[in-house]
């Protein structure tokens, strides 16, 4: 689980916009870019090439 402080400073690497934390799926979502960034072992994978579209 990500800390509140970490969630406040993280931004989408593509558009620099805010991210929404989906706790039940353990992922970060950028609604502007329509990308999903997975969280593996409590570490967000913030690589655009590894993000999933929705």
Secondary structure, DSSP 4 states (H G I P E B T S, - for coil): ---HHHHHH---TTT----EEETTTTEEEETTTTEEEEEETTEE---GGG-EE-
